[in-house]
Amino acid sequence: MKKLTALVASAALVSSTMAAFAGGPVVVVDEAEPVAVVAAEETGSLGGVLLPVLGAAAIIALIASDDNDSSPTTPEE
């Protein structure tokens, strides 16, 4: 009788633990907030000024080198 009681008790214990873990463990994962990376503004950079200054210098050089002689040129022999 003691063996039968021990067998029934162990079967009840095993079945109750199997039912408790039937669905598996519940794992809750906290999702981290996304981190936005913003590029820092460059201070003291001449990148935005360099091209307009070079363009203005090129236009001034074209105007200065323009040769507008109204007199016709004759080839010398």
N, CA, C and O atoms as CSV, one atom per row, in Angstrom:
chain,resi,resn,atom,element,x,y,z
A,1,MET,N,N,0.810,-1.172,0.000
A,1,MET,CA,C,0.000,0.000,0.000
A,1,MET,C,C,0.872,1.261,0.000
A,1,MET,O,O,0.531,2.255,-0.641
A,2,LYS,N,N,1.978,1.216,0.709
A,2,LYS,CA,C,2.864,2.372,0.747
A,2,LYS,C,C,3.454,2.627,-0.642
A,2,LYS,O,O,3.639,3.778,-1.037
A,3,LYS,N,N,3.745,1.564,-1.374
A,3,LYS,CA,C,4.301,1.720,-2.707
A,3,LYS,C,C,3.272,2.323,-3.645
A,3,LYS,O,O,3.610,3.153,-4.489
A,4,LEU,N,N,2.031,1.917,-3.507
A,4,LEU,CA,C,0.964,2.441,-4.343
A,4,LEU,C,C,0.722,3.912,-4.046
A,4,LEU,O,O,0.511,4.693,-4.973
A,5,THR,N,N,0.747,4.306,-2.791
A,5,THR,CA,C,0.550,5.695,-2.398
A,5,THR,C,C,1.720,6.554,-2.898
A,5,THR,O,O,1.515,7.669,-3.377
A,6,ALA,N,N,2.923,6.040,-2.787
A,6,ALA,CA,C,4.097,6.783,-3.261
A,6,ALA,C,C,4.041,6.936,-4.777
A,6,ALA,O,O,4.392,7.988,-5.310
A,7,LEU,N,N,3.597,5.880,-5.476
A,7,LEU,CA,C,3.476,5.934,-6.930
A,7,LEU,C,C,2.418,6.936,-7.358
A,7,LEU,O,O,2.641,7.683,-8.310
A,8,VAL,N,N,1.297,6.977,-6.701
A,8,VAL,CA,C,0.221,7.915,-7.031
A,8,VAL,C,C,0.668,9.347,-6.718
A,8,VAL,O,O,0.398,10.268,-7.489
A,9,ALA,N,N,1.346,9.525,-5.596
A,9,ALA,CA,C,1.806,10.864,-5.212
A,9,ALA,C,C,2.850,11.378,-6.205
A,9,ALA,O,O,2.819,12.545,-6.596
A,10,SER,N,N,3.771,10.507,-6.609
A,10,SER,CA,C,4.794,10.949,-7.565
A,10,SER,C,C,4.182,11.210,-8.942
A,10,SER,O,O,4.616,12.132,-9.632
A,11,ALA,N,N,3.194,10.430,-9.356
A,11,ALA,CA,C,2.517,10.656,-10.634
A,11,ALA,C,C,1.759,11.979,-10.609
A,11,ALA,O,O,1.753,12.706,-11.602
A,12,ALA,N,N,1.128,12.293,-9.497
A,12,ALA,CA,C,0.394,13.549,-9.360
A,12,ALA,C,C,1.368,14.728,-9.383
A,12,ALA,O,O,1.086,15.764,-9.986
A,13,LEU,N,N,2.494,14.562,-8.733
A,13,LEU,CA,C,3.494,15.627,-8.712
A,13,LEU,C,C,4.077,15.862,-10.104
A,13,LEU,O,O,4.260,17.008,-10.513
A,14,VAL,N,N,4.365,14.794,-10.824
A,14,VAL,CA,C,4.924,14.911,-12.173
A,14,VAL,C,C,3.892,15.517,-13.120
A,14,VAL,O,O,4.235,16.375,-13.934
A,15,SER,N,N,2.653,15.091,-13.029
A,15,SER,CA,C,1.630,15.630,-13.933
A,15,SER,C,C,1.339,17.099,-13.642
A,15,SER,O,O,1.037,17.858,-14.563
A,16,SER,N,N,1.423,17.510,-12.389
A,16,SER,CA,C,1.155,18.914,-12.076
A,16,SER,C,C,2.311,19.801,-12.564
A,16,SER,O,O,2.086,20.924,-13.013
A,17,THR,N,N,3.527,19.299,-12.474
A,17,THR,CA,C,4.644,20.103,-12.964
A,17,THR,C,C,4.653,20.142,-14.488
A,17,THR,O,O,5.049,21.150,-15.073
A,18,MET,N,N,4.223,19.063,-15.140
A,18,MET,CA,C,4.156,19.060,-16.596
A,18,MET,C,C,3.102,20.048,-17.083
A,18,MET,O,O,3.305,20.719,-18.094
A,19,ALA,N,N,1.994,20.142,-16.384
A,19,ALA,CA,C,0.942,21.074,-16.780
A,19,ALA,C,C,1.385,22.518,-16.547
A,19,ALA,O,O,0.970,23.418,-17.278
A,20,ALA,N,N,2.212,22.741,-15.550
A,20,ALA,CA,C,2.659,24.098,-15.246
A,20,ALA,C,C,3.606,24.619,-16.334
A,20,ALA,O,O,3.602,25.811,-16.644
A,21,PHE,N,N,4.414,23.725,-16.910
A,21,PHE,CA,C,5.355,24.130,-17.937
A,21,PHE,C,C,4.907,23.743,-19.343
A,21,PHE,O,O,5.736,23.674,-20.251
A,22,ALA,N,N,3.643,23.496,-19.536
A,22,ALA,CA,C,3.153,23.037,-20.834
A,22,ALA,C,C,3.320,24.098,-21.911
A,22,ALA,O,O,3.632,23.767,-23.055
A,23,GLY,N,N,3.124,25.340,-21.576
A,23,GLY,CA,C,3.239,26.402,-22.570
A,23,GLY,C,C,4.647,26.917,-22.733
A,23,GLY,O,O,4.904,27.720,-23.629
A,24,GLY,N,N,5.537,26.495,-21.923
A,24,GLY,CA,C,6.902,26.978,-21.985
A,24,GLY,C,C,7.055,28.258,-21.194
A,24,GLY,O,O,6.065,28.855,-20.771
A,25,PRO,N,N,8.270,28.675,-20.996
A,25,PRO,CA,C,8.483,29.902,-20.220
A,25,PRO,C,C,8.103,31.134,-21.035
A,25,PRO,O,O,8.244,31.158,-22.258
A,26,VAL,N,N,7.628,32.136,-20.345
A,26,VAL,CA,C,7.261,33.392,-20.993
A,26,VAL,C,C,8.447,34.344,-20.829
A,26,VAL,O,O,8.818,34.712,-19.715
A,27,VAL,N,N,9.023,34.728,-21.951
A,27,VAL,CA,C,10.175,35.608,-21.924
A,27,VAL,C,C,9.733,36.980,-22.428
A,27,VAL,O,O,9.246,37.108,-23.552
A,28,VAL,N,N,9.905,37.990,-21.603
A,28,VAL,CA,C,9.546,39.354,-21.968
A,28,VAL,C,C,10.840,40.092,-22.292
A,28,VAL,O,O,11.720,40.240,-21.444
A,29,VAL,N,N,10.937,40.551,-23.540
A,29,VAL,CA,C,12.142,41.259,-23.973
A,29,VAL,C,C,11.800,42.735,-24.118
A,29,VAL,O,O,10.908,43.111,-24.878
A,30,ASP,N,N,12.526,43.561,-23.376
A,30,ASP,CA,C,12.329,45.005,-23.487
A,30,ASP,C,C,13.099,45.494,-24.701
A,30,ASP,O,O,14.306,45.279,-24.810
A,31,GLU,N,N,12.394,46.155,-25.615
A,31,GLU,CA,C,13.051,46.704,-26.800
A,31,GLU,C,C,13.637,48.062,-26.448
A,31,GLU,O,O,12.970,48.916,-25.864
A,32,ALA,N,N,14.878,48.235,-26.811
A,32,ALA,CA,C,15.558,49.494,-26.522
A,32,ALA,C,C,15.062,50.574,-27.476
A,32,ALA,O,O,14.693,50.295,-28.616
A,33,GLU,N,N,15.061,51.802,-26.991
A,33,GLU,CA,C,14.669,52.932,-27.830
A,33,GLU,C,C,15.721,53.122,-28.922
A,33,GLU,O,O,16.917,53.019,-28.650
A,34,PRO,N,N,15.292,53.398,-30.148
A,34,PRO,CA,C,16.290,53.646,-31.199
A,34,PRO,C,C,17.020,54.963,-30.939
A,34,PRO,O,O,16.432,55.948,-30.494
A,35,VAL,N,N,18.289,54.945,-31.226
A,35,VAL,CA,C,19.116,56.119,-30.991
A,35,VAL,C,C,19.332,56.826,-32.325
A,35,VAL,O,O,19.842,56.234,-33.277
A,36,ALA,N,N,18.942,58.088,-32.384
A,36,ALA,CA,C,19.115,58.870,-33.605
A,36,ALA,C,C,20.478,59.546,-33.555
A,36,ALA,O,O,20.793,60.272,-32.612
A,37,VAL,N,N,21.274,59.297,-34.580
A,37,VAL,CA,C,22.605,59.894,-34.652
A,37,VAL,C,C,22.540,61.078,-35.598
A,37,VAL,O,O,22.204,60.934,-36.774
A,38,VAL,N,N,22.862,62.239,-35.075
A,38,VAL,CA,C,22.815,63.468,-35.862
A,38,VAL,C,C,24.245,63.950,-36.038
A,38,VAL,O,O,25.002,64.072,-35.075
A,39,ALA,N,N,24.598,64.223,-37.289
A,39,ALA,CA,C,25.950,64.702,-37.567
A,39,ALA,C,C,26.112,66.108,-37.000
A,39,ALA,O,O,25.236,66.960,-37.150
A,40,ALA,N,N,27.222,66.325,-36.362
A,40,ALA,CA,C,27.494,67.634,-35.780
A,40,ALA,C,C,27.848,68.615,-36.891
A,40,ALA,O,O,28.523,68.266,-37.859
A,41,GLU,N,N,27.390,69.819,-36.734
A,41,GLU,CA,C,27.703,70.849,-37.719
A,41,GLU,C,C,29.163,71.255,-37.567
A,41,GLU,O,O,29.673,71.432,-36.461
A,42,GLU,N,N,29.807,71.394,-38.701
A,42,GLU,CA,C,31.211,71.789,-38.679
A,42,GLU,C,C,31.290,73.296,-38.497
A,42,GLU,O,O,30.593,74.056,-39.169
A,43,THR,N,N,32.130,73.706,-37.597
A,43,THR,CA,C,32.314,75.135,-37.373
A,43,THR,C,C,33.676,75.539,-37.917
A,43,THR,O,O,34.657,74.814,-37.749
A,44,GLY,N,N,33.737,76.669,-38.554
A,44,GLY,CA,C,34.989,77.176,-39.080
A,44,GLY,C,C,35.374,76.565,-40.413
A,44,GLY,O,O,36.522,76.703,-40.837
A,45,SER,N,N,34.460,75.901,-41.080
A,45,SER,CA,C,34.775,75.276,-42.358
A,45,SER,C,C,34.520,76.268,-43.493
A,45,SER,O,O,33.533,77.004,-43.469
A,46,LEU,N,N,35.404,76.285,-44.475
A,46,LEU,CA,C,35.249,77.180,-45.614
A,46,LEU,C,C,34.636,76.475,-46.809
A,46,LEU,O,O,34.642,77.020,-47.913
A,47,GLY,N,N,34.107,75.274,-46.614
A,47,GLY,CA,C,33.549,74.499,-47.719
A,47,GLY,C,C,32.380,75.178,-48.400
A,47,GLY,O,O,32.246,75.077,-49.619
A,48,GLY,N,N,31.538,75.857,-47.664
A,48,GLY,CA,C,30.393,76.523,-48.254
A,48,GLY,C,C,30.713,77.856,-48.882
A,48,GLY,O,O,29.905,78.387,-49.644
A,49,VAL,N,N,31.870,78.411,-48.585
A,49,VAL,CA,C,32.256,79.715,-49.091
A,49,VAL,C,C,33.250,79.591,-50.245
A,49,VAL,O,O,33.351,80.492,-51.078
A,50,LEU,N,N,33.968,78.499,-50.293
A,50,LEU,CA,C,35.059,78.334,-51.244
A,50,LEU,C,C,34.578,78.346,-52.698
A,50,LEU,O,O,35.154,79.052,-53.526
A,51,LEU,N,N,33.545,77.587,-53.018
A,51,LEU,CA,C,33.075,77.530,-54.406
A,51,LEU,C,C,32.518,78.856,-54.915
A,51,LEU,O,O,32.860,79.241,-56.033
A,52,PRO,N,N,31.690,79.573,-54.173
A,52,PRO,CA,C,31.242,80.874,-54.673
A,52,PRO,C,C,32.379,81.873,-54.865
A,52,PRO,O,O,32.346,82.661,-55.810
A,53,VAL,N,N,33.377,81.855,-53.997
A,53,VAL,CA,C,34.507,82.771,-54.140
A,53,VAL,C,C,35.305,82.420,-55.391
A,53,VAL,O,O,35.704,83.314,-56.137
A,54,LEU,N,N,35.545,81.121,-55.633
A,54,LEU,CA,C,36.257,80.711,-56.845
A,54,LEU,C,C,35.459,81.052,-58.105
A,54,LEU,O,O,36.031,81.463,-59.115
A,55,GLY,N,N,34.146,80.882,-58.041
A,55,GLY,CA,C,33.303,81.232,-59.189
A,55,GLY,C,C,33.351,82.719,-59.483
A,55,GLY,O,O,33.452,83.118,-60.643
A,56,ALA,N,N,33.279,83.546,-58.446
A,56,ALA,CA,C,33.345,84.994,-58.635
A,56,ALA,C,C,34.707,85.398,-59.178
A,56,ALA,O,O,34.792,86.282,-60.030
A,57,ALA,N,N,35.777,84.764,-58.699
A,57,ALA,CA,C,37.112,85.072,-59.206
A,57,ALA,C,C,37.247,84.681,-60.668
A,57,ALA,O,O,37.902,85.390,-61.433
A,58,ALA,N,N,36.650,83.580,-61.071
A,58,ALA,CA,C,36.712,83.147,-62.474
A,58,ALA,C,C,35.947,84.119,-63.369
A,58,ALA,O,O,36.405,84.440,-64.465
A,59,ILE,N,N,34.801,84.583,-62.918
A,59,ILE,CA,C,34.017,85.548,-63.709
A,59,ILE,C,C,34.766,86.873,-63.837
A,59,ILE,O,O,34.791,87.474,-64.911
A,60,ILE,N,N,35.375,87.326,-62.745
A,60,ILE,CA,C,36.146,88.580,-62.792
A,60,ILE,C,C,37.342,88.424,-63.725
A,60,ILE,O,O,37.681,89.352,-64.459
A,61,ALA,N,N,37.985,87.248,-63.699
A,61,ALA,CA,C,39.123,87.020,-64.583
A,61,ALA,C,C,38.688,86.995,-66.048
A,61,ALA,O,O,39.419,87.485,-66.909
A,62,LEU,N,N,37.520,86.439,-66.347
A,62,LEU,CA,C,37.005,86.438,-67.723
A,62,LEU,C,C,36.690,87.849,-68.198
A,62,LEU,O,O,36.976,88.210,-69.340
A,63,ILE,N,N,36.104,88.635,-67.319
A,63,ILE,CA,C,35.776,90.016,-67.689
A,63,ILE,C,C,37.048,90.827,-67.895
A,63,ILE,O,O,37.125,91.627,-68.828
A,64,ALA,N,N,38.036,90.635,-67.048
A,64,ALA,CA,C,39.276,91.398,-67.140
A,64,ALA,C,C,40.090,91.001,-68.366
A,64,ALA,O,O,40.793,91.841,-68.927
A,65,SER,N,N,40.015,89.751,-68.794
A,65,SER,CA,C,40.821,89.310,-69.932
A,65,SER,C,C,40.110,89.500,-71.261
A,65,SER,O,O,40.685,89.199,-72.307
A,66,ASP,N,N,38.884,89.989,-71.251
A,66,ASP,CA,C,38.133,90.189,-72.493
A,66,ASP,C,C,38.778,91.320,-73.289
A,66,ASP,O,O,38.973,92.417,-72.766
A,67,ASP,N,N,39.109,91.053,-74.558
A,67,ASP,CA,C,39.782,92.042,-75.400
A,67,ASP,C,C,38.779,92.560,-76.417
A,67,ASP,O,O,38.487,91.891,-77.408
A,68,ASN,N,N,38.265,93.728,-76.174
A,68,ASN,CA,C,37.281,94.331,-77.064
A,68,ASN,C,C,37.899,95.511,-77.810
A,68,ASN,O,O,37.592,96.668,-77.524
A,69,ASP,N,N,38.741,95.215,-78.736
A,69,ASP,CA,C,39.293,96.286,-79.581
A,69,ASP,C,C,38.352,96.521,-80.739
A,69,ASP,O,O,37.995,95.588,-81.458
A,70,SER,N,N,37.951,97.764,-80.920
A,70,SER,CA,C,37.040,98.062,-82.024
A,70,SER,C,C,37.788,98.256,-83.340
A,70,SER,O,O,37.182,98.272,-84.412
A,71,SER,N,N,39.097,98.403,-83.248
A,71,SER,CA,C,39.866,98.585,-84.492
A,71,SER,C,C,40.146,97.236,-85.137
A,71,SER,O,O,40.497,96.274,-84.453
A,72,PRO,N,N,39.990,97.169,-86.454
A,72,PRO,CA,C,40.257,95.894,-87.117
A,72,PRO,C,C,41.754,95.611,-87.147
A,72,PRO,O,O,42.570,96.530,-87.222
A,73,THR,N,N,42.085,94.399,-87.091
A,73,THR,CA,C,43.493,94.021,-87.128
A,73,THR,C,C,43.862,93.622,-88.535
A,73,THR,O,O,43.107,92.928,-89.215
A,74,THR,N,N,45.025,94.064,-88.969
A,74,THR,CA,C,45.501,93.693,-90.297
A,74,THR,C,C,46.729,92.793,-90.142
A,74,THR,O,O,47.602,93.067,-89.319
A,75,PRO,N,N,46.792,91.753,-90.910
A,75,PRO,CA,C,47.957,90.877,-90.765
A,75,PRO,C,C,49.212,91.564,-91.311
A,75,PRO,O,O,49.196,92.196,-92.368
A,76,GLU,N,N,50.262,91.419,-90.574
A,76,GLU,CA,C,51.534,92.024,-90.998
A,76,GLU,C,C,52.309,91.014,-91.820
A,76,GLU,O,O,52.334,89.821,-91.518
A,77,GLU,N,N,52.952,91.531,-92.884
A,77,GLU,CA,C,53.743,90.649,-93.745
A,77,GLU,C,C,55.175,90.982,-93.674
A,77,GLU,O,O,55.992,90.341,-94.336
